[in-house]
Amino acid sequence: MSTPSLRIAVFGDDHLGYAARCRVHVASGRNQRVVDGYKAFRDRVTGALEAEVDLVLQTGDLFHRSHPAVGDIVWARQQLERFARAGVPVVGNTGNHDASAERGKSPATAAVHDPERGVEFVTDAYRVVHPADGLAVHVLSHYGLAQAERLLPEPVDGAVNVLSSHGAAMLPGHEVFRCVDSPGEQPIGLDLLADDRFALKVLGHYHGMDEIMPGVWYAGSAIRRGFADPAGGRGWLLLEVGADGRISVERRYIGQRAQHDLPVVDAHGLTGAQVEEAIRAHLASVDLDDAIVRQVVLNCSTSVRRGVDQPALARLAERALVWMPDFRRPETPADDGERTVSGLSASLTTAGAADLPAVYGGWVGEYAAAVGLPAELRPVVVAEGERHLRAASLDVASGEYAAPAPAPAPTARVEPAAPSPRAAEPADLEPPELLEVADAPLVDAQTGQEVPW
């Protein structure tokens, strides 16, 4: 490759404002995972500035919510201001978490859109940005992917064309690159991913940092959101665009909070004491300090779980930031045999529609015994049930689906009660929104600089 003529940093999925059930950060009083996200974004910015990049691309989900807290916005603007002071332009996308589901409301990224300072976030469907001579960045946002008729970006002749989008890539023979907790998630089809008229496609949404097919990269998230996110390092991508238009990609990593997914314990055939002993051994094998720790226990019945001293285990894991004991009940074995209606656990929906009157009596007898139905009422329940089922199955062959009959029309109109004074209020009156408590980062009053954590 020729000498690089342009260096580009690519960030993905910062999710500023993401919180978890854990203790608060002592110095700021914020949720510790919110602070983790702030630090990760700061580390990305610092790394990009130290690498002397010429441009920054943010591929969407800068914020975790479409209505971010004041502190999230302040922190984002402070960090983006560092690029503005260095003369490094920023081109950002709008992801599904940034976008509001309410029509007419601006996305969260509108709060940091500041083109006069060189910080440009695309808050509409699609835009082509020319941040440098010979470079065309095609920003296809969540809104563009969500349209009824998909937009098909057209490359600019004579330019190096880079596509930035935010969604779940769909590749043949591979699971969709989805992400948990993804409101309004939109797919990205192979037709767009395989378009070789674009020198590179950089995507947001999936939280792993990797090349999923030649020339298609996910930048990954700034932090790993527990065990629902894919494992692996976090950071940002450094692109080097050569004078000949070819692009190389390098992973740059930032620090992460330790996460330990302890070896799974299979509780089948074990006592509660034995399960607890195994968990204690696992906890002793890792460094718990400020880590996120999970212990999955399979095939754990209620009686076995009650035999585990969970408060003692919690005390043992108190140095961890998050302790996640996950006790899972025994799996119900798959039933691949013939459908029957015998036994208390059998469902009436497993029987053929025309067979229901014949089997209902036997089933309801077991059910009545289980729920304590008085003996004198059982014949009435059986007779009425069989009568209704027989009428419903007259024109249905065994095994067919019996559509529910429409409800009979009411015989008399019931006049509504007079409205109460509260019910007479205007229909469009909405309760006031709950205001977020301002939680801006700590700033030194004399210097105006942020106080480091």
C-alpha positions in Angstrom: 0.0 0.0 0.0 1.2 3.5 -0.7 1.9 6.1 1.9 -1.2 6.9 3.9 -2.8 10.2 2.8 -5.6 10.2 5.4 -6.0 8.6 8.9 -9.5 8.0 10.1 -10.7 6.9 13.6 -14.0 4.9 13.7 -16.0 4.7 16.9 -19.1 2.6 17.4 -21.8 2.3 20.0 -20.6 4.5 22.9 -23.9 4.1 24.7 -23.3 7.1 27.0 -25.7 6.8 29.9 -25.8 3.0 30.0 -26.3 1.9 33.6 -26.6 -1.4 35.5 -27.6 -2.7 38.9 -24.4 -2.0 40.8 -22.9 0.4 43.3 -22.4 4.0 42.6 -19.1 5.8 41.8 -18.0 7.3 45.1 -16.5 10.6 43.8 -19.4 11.5 41.5 -22.4 9.6 42.9 -23.2 8.2 39.5 -23.9 4.6 38.6 -20.5 3.0 38.2 -21.3 1.6 34.7 -22.3 5.1 33.6 -18.9 6.3 34.7 -17.3 3.3 32.9 -18.9 4.5 29.7 -17.7 8.0 30.2 -14.2 6.8 30.7 -14.3 4.5 27.7 -15.4 7.4 25.4 -12.7 9.6 26.9 -10.1 6.9 26.2 -11.3 6.6 22.6 -11.0 10.3 22.1 -7.5 10.4 23.7 -6.3 7.5 21.6 -7.5 9.0 18.4 -5.9 12.3 19.2 -2.6 10.6 20.1 -2.8 8.8 16.7 -3.1 12.1 15.0 -6.1 11.2 13.0 -7.5 13.5 10.3 -11.1 12.5 10.7 -13.4 10.7 13.2 -16.5 8.7 12.2 -19.0 7.7 14.8 -21.3 5.0 13.6 -24.3 5.5 15.8 -25.7 4.9 19.3 -23.5 7.7 20.8 -26.2 7.7 23.6 -27.9 4.8 25.3 -31.3 6.5 25.3 -33.1 8.8 22.9 -33.7 11.2 25.8 -30.2 11.2 27.5 -29.5 12.7 30.9 -28.0 16.2 31.0 -24.7 14.7 32.2 -24.5 12.4 29.2 -24.9 15.3 26.8 -22.4 17.5 28.7 -19.8 14.7 28.7 -20.3 14.0 25.0 -19.9 17.7 24.1 -16.8 18.1 26.3 -15.1 15.2 24.6 -16.1 16.2 21.1 -14.8 19.7 21.9 -11.4 18.2 22.2 -11.5 17.2 18.5 -12.8 20.7 17.6 -9.8 22.3 19.4 -7.5 20.0 17.5 -9.1 20.8 14.2 -10.3 17.2 13.6 -13.7 17.0 12.0 -16.3 14.5 13.3 -19.0 12.9 11.2 -21.5 11.0 13.3 -24.4 8.7 12.6 -27.8 8.2 14.4 -28.4 4.7 15.7 -31.6 3.0 16.9 -30.8 4.0 20.6 -30.3 7.6 19.6 -33.6 7.7 17.6 -36.8 8.5 19.2 -39.8 6.3 18.6 -42.1 9.3 19.0 -42.9 11.1 15.7 -41.7 14.7 15.6 -39.0 14.3 18.3 -35.4 14.9 17.5 -32.9 12.1 18.1 -30.4 12.4 20.9 -27.6 13.1 18.5 -29.2 16.5 17.6 -27.9 17.7 21.0 -24.3 17.4 19.9 -24.7 18.4 16.3 -22.4 21.4 15.9 -21.2 21.9 12.3 -19.7 25.3 13.0 -17.1 23.5 15.2 -16.7 20.6 12.8 -19.0 18.2 14.6 -21.6 17.0 12.2 -24.1 14.3 13.2 -26.6 13.1 10.5 -30.0 13.2 12.1 -32.0 12.5 8.9 -32.2 9.4 6.7 -29.1 9.8 4.5 -26.4 12.3 3.7 -23.1 12.3 1.8 -20.4 14.2 3.6 -17.1 15.4 2.0 -14.8 15.9 5.0 -11.6 15.8 2.9 -10.6 16.1 -0.7 -11.3 13.0 -2.7 -13.3 11.3 0.2 -17.1 10.8 0.2 -18.6 9.4 3.4 -22.1 8.1 2.9 -24.0 8.1 6.2 -27.1 5.9 6.1 -28.7 6.3 9.5 -31.3 4.2 11.4 -34.0 6.4 9.9 -32.7 5.5 6.4 -32.8 1.8 7.1 -36.2 2.1 8.7 -37.9 3.6 5.6 -40.5 1.5 3.8 -38.5 1.8 0.6 -34.8 1.3 1.4 -32.4 3.9 0.3 -29.6 2.7 -2.0 -26.6 5.1 -1.7 -24.9 5.9 -5.0 -21.1 6.3 -4.9 -19.5 9.5 -6.0 -17.5 9.2 -9.2 -13.8 9.8 -8.8 -13.9 9.7 -4.9 -13.0 7.1 -2.3 -16.4 6.1 -1.1 -16.9 4.9 2.5 -20.3 3.8 3.8 -21.3 4.3 7.5 -24.5 2.7 8.6 -26.1 1.3 11.8 -28.0 -2.0 11.8 -28.0 -5.8 11.9 -26.0 -7.2 9.0 -27.5 -10.2 7.3 -25.1 -12.6 5.7 -26.0 -16.0 4.1 -25.0 -18.9 6.3 -24.5 -16.7 9.4 -26.7 -15.7 12.2 -27.9 -12.1 12.0 -25.6 -9.6 13.8 -28.2 -8.6 16.3 -27.8 -6.8 19.6 -29.7 -7.3 22.8 -31.9 -4.5 24.1 -32.3 -3.1 20.6 -35.4 -1.0 20.1 -36.4 -0.7 16.5 -33.4 -2.7 15.2 -33.1 -2.6 11.4 -31.4 -5.2 9.2 -28.7 -4.4 6.6 -29.1 -6.6 3.5 -26.4 -8.4 1.5 -27.0 -6.2 -1.5 -25.6 -3.2 0.3 -22.9 -5.1 2.2 -21.5 -6.7 -1.0 -21.5 -3.5 -3.1 -17.9 -3.3 -4.1 -18.3 0.3 -5.4 -17.6 1.3 -1.8 -14.0 1.0 -0.7 -15.1 0.2 2.9 -18.3 -0.2 5.0 -18.0 0.7 8.7 -21.0 -0.3 10.8 -22.5 0.3 14.2 -25.0 -1.7 16.2 -23.3 -5.1 16.8 -21.0 -4.8 19.8 -18.1 -7.0 18.6 -15.2 -5.4 16.9 -14.5 -7.4 13.7 -14.5 -7.7 10.0 -17.6 -9.8 9.1 -16.8 -10.0 5.4 -14.2 -8.5 3.1 -14.4 -4.7 3.4 -17.2 -4.7 6.0 -16.3 -3.9 9.6 -18.2 -3.5 12.9 -16.4 -0.9 15.1 -17.8 -2.5 18.3 -19.0 -0.9 21.5 -17.0 1.2 23.9 -17.8 -1.2 26.8 -19.1 -4.7 27.1 -22.7 -4.5 28.6 -22.5 -7.6 30.8 -22.6 -11.1 29.3 -25.3 -10.4 26.8 -22.7 -8.7 24.6 -20.1 -10.7 22.7 -16.8 -11.2 24.4 -13.6 -9.7 23.2 -11.6 -6.5 23.3 -13.1 -3.0 22.9 -11.7 0.1 21.4 -11.8 1.7 18.0 -10.7 1.3 14.4 -7.8 3.2 12.7 -8.3 3.5 8.9 -5.4 4.5 6.7 -6.5 5.6 3.3 -3.7 5.5 0.7 -3.1 7.8 -2.2 -4.3 5.0 -4.5 -7.6 4.7 -2.6 -6.9 1.5 -0.8 -7.8 1.3 2.9 -6.1 -0.6 5.7 -7.8 -1.2 9.0 -6.2 -1.6 12.4 -7.8 -2.4 15.8 -6.9 -0.1 18.6 -7.8 -1.3 22.1 -8.8 0.5 25.3 -9.0 -0.8 28.9 -12.1 -2.7 30.1 -13.5 -3.8 33.4 -12.8 -7.5 34.1 -15.7 -9.9 33.5 -15.6 -13.5 34.7 -18.2 -16.0 33.5 -17.4 -18.8 36.0 -17.5 -22.4 34.8 -21.1 -23.7 34.7 -22.2 -25.9 37.6 -24.6 -28.8 36.7 -26.7 -29.4 39.8 -28.2 -32.6 38.6 -27.7 -35.2 41.3 -26.1 -32.7 43.7 -27.2 -31.3 47.0 -27.3 -27.7 47.9 -24.2 -27.9 49.9 -22.3 -29.5 47.0 -23.5 -26.8 44.6 -22.4 -24.1 47.1 -19.0 -25.8 47.5 -18.4 -25.7 43.7 -19.4 -22.0 43.5 -17.0 -21.1 46.4 -14.2 -22.9 44.6 -15.0 -20.9 41.4 -15.1 -17.6 43.2 -11.7 -18.3 44.8 -10.1 -19.0 41.4 -10.6 -15.4 40.0 -9.7 -11.8 41.0 -13.0 -10.4 42.2 -11.9 -6.9 42.8 -14.4 -4.5 41.0 -15.2 -7.3 38.4 -18.5 -8.3 36.9 -19.0 -12.0 37.9 -21.6 -14.5 36.8 -22.2 -18.1 38.0 -24.7 -20.2 36.0 -26.1 -23.2 37.8 -28.1 -25.6 35.5 -30.7 -28.2 36.5 -31.1 -26.6 39.9 -34.4 -27.5 41.5 -36.1 -25.2 44.1 -35.1 -27.6 46.9 -31.4 -27.6 45.9 -31.4 -23.8 45.5 -32.8 -23.4 49.0 -29.9 -25.5 50.2 -27.4 -23.0 48.9 -26.4 -20.2 51.4 -26.8 -17.3 48.9 -26.2 -14.6 51.5 -22.9 -16.2 52.4 -21.9 -16.3 48.7 -22.9 -12.7 48.3 -20.6 -11.8 51.2 -17.8 -13.8 49.6 -18.3 -11.9 46.3 -18.7 -8.5 47.9 -15.5 -7.2 46.3 -17.0 -7.6 42.9 -18.8 -4.7 41.2 -21.6 -7.1 40.1 -22.3 -10.6 41.4 -24.8 -12.5 39.3 -25.8 -15.9 40.6 -28.0 -17.5 37.9 -29.9 -20.6 39.1 -31.8 -22.3 36.3 -34.4 -24.9 36.8 -34.2 -28.4 35.1 -35.1 -28.3 31.5 -38.4 -30.0 30.5 -37.5 -32.9 28.3 -38.7 -32.6 24.7 -41.7 -34.7 23.8 -41.3 -36.1 20.3 -43.8 -38.9 20.8 -47.5 -39.1 20.0 -49.7 -36.3 21.3 -51.9 -37.4 24.2 -54.2 -35.8 26.7 -53.4 -38.0 29.6 -51.9 -36.6 32.8 -52.4 -33.4 34.6 -49.7 -31.5 32.6 -51.3 -32.3 29.2 -52.7 -29.3 27.3 -56.1 -29.5 25.7 -54.6 -27.7 22.7 -52.6 -30.9 21.9 -55.8 -32.9 21.1 -57.7 -32.9 17.8 -60.6 -30.5 17.9 -63.2 -33.1 17.4 -61.7 -35.3 20.1 -62.0 -32.8 22.8 -65.5 -33.7 24.1 -64.3 -37.3 24.6 -61.2 -36.4 26.5 -62.4 -33.4 28.4 -64.1 -35.3 31.1 -61.0 -37.2 32.1 -58.8 -34.2 32.0 -61.1 -32.0 34.1 -61.4 -34.6 36.7 -57.6 -34.5 37.3 -57.6 -30.7 37.1 -60.5 -30.4 39.5 -58.7 -32.6 42.0 -55.6 -30.4 41.7 -57.4 -27.1 42.2 -59.8 -28.4 44.9 -63.1 -28.1 43.0 -65.9 -29.3 45.3 -67.1 -32.8 44.4 -70.7 -31.7 43.9 -69.7 -29.2 41.2 -67.6 -31.5 39.1 -70.5 -33.1 37.2 -71.8 -29.7 36.3 -68.4 -28.5 35.1 -67.9 -31.7 33.0 -71.4 -31.6 31.5 -71.2 -27.9 30.5 -67.7 -28.2 29.1 -68.6 -31.2 27.0 -71.7 -29.5 25.7 -69.8 -26.4 24.6 -66.9 -28.4 23.0 -69.3 -30.7 21.2 -71.1 -27.8 19.7 -67.8 -26.2 18.7 -66.5 -29.4 17.0 -69.6 -30.4 14.9 -68.1 -29.2 11.6 -64.5 -29.8 12.4 -62.5 -33.0 11.5 -60.2 -34.5 14.1 -57.0 -32.6 14.3 -58.2 -29.5 12.5 -58.1 -26.0 14.1 -61.5 -24.8 15.3 -61.9 -21.1 14.9 -63.5 -19.3 17.8 -67.1 -18.3 17.3 -67.9 -14.6 17.4 -69.3 -13.2 20.6 -73.1 -12.7 20.6 -74.3 -9.2 20.3 -75.5 -7.6 23.5 -79.3 -7.7 24.0 -79.5 -4.3 25.5 -77.4 -1.2 25.4 -75.8 -0.3 28.7 -75.6 3.4 29.3 -72.2 4.6 30.5 -72.0 6.1 34.0 -71.7 9.8 34.2 -68.1 10.9 33.9 -66.3 12.0 37.0 -64.8 15.5 37.1 -61.3 14.0 36.4 -62.7 12.0 33.5 -64.0 15.2 31.9 -60.5 16.6 31.5 -59.3 17.2 27.9 -58.3 14.0 26.2 -55.0 15.3 24.9 -53.8 16.4 28.3 -50.6 14.5 29.1 -48.9 14.2 32.5 -45.7 16.3 32.7 -42.5 14.5 31.9 -40.3 13.5 34.8 -37.2 15.6 34.6 -33.8 14.0 34.8 -31.6 15.3 37.7 -28.6 17.1 36.2 -25.6 14.9 36.6 -22.9 16.7 34.7 -19.3 15.7 35.2 -17.4 17.4 38.0 -15.8 20.7 36.8 -13.2 22.7 38.6 -14.7 26.1 39.3 -11.4 28.0 38.9 -9.9 26.3 35.8 -13.1 25.2 34.1 -11.6 21.8 33.5 -13.2 18.5 34.2 -12.1 16.8 37.5 -10.5 13.4 36.6 -11.9 10.3 38.2 
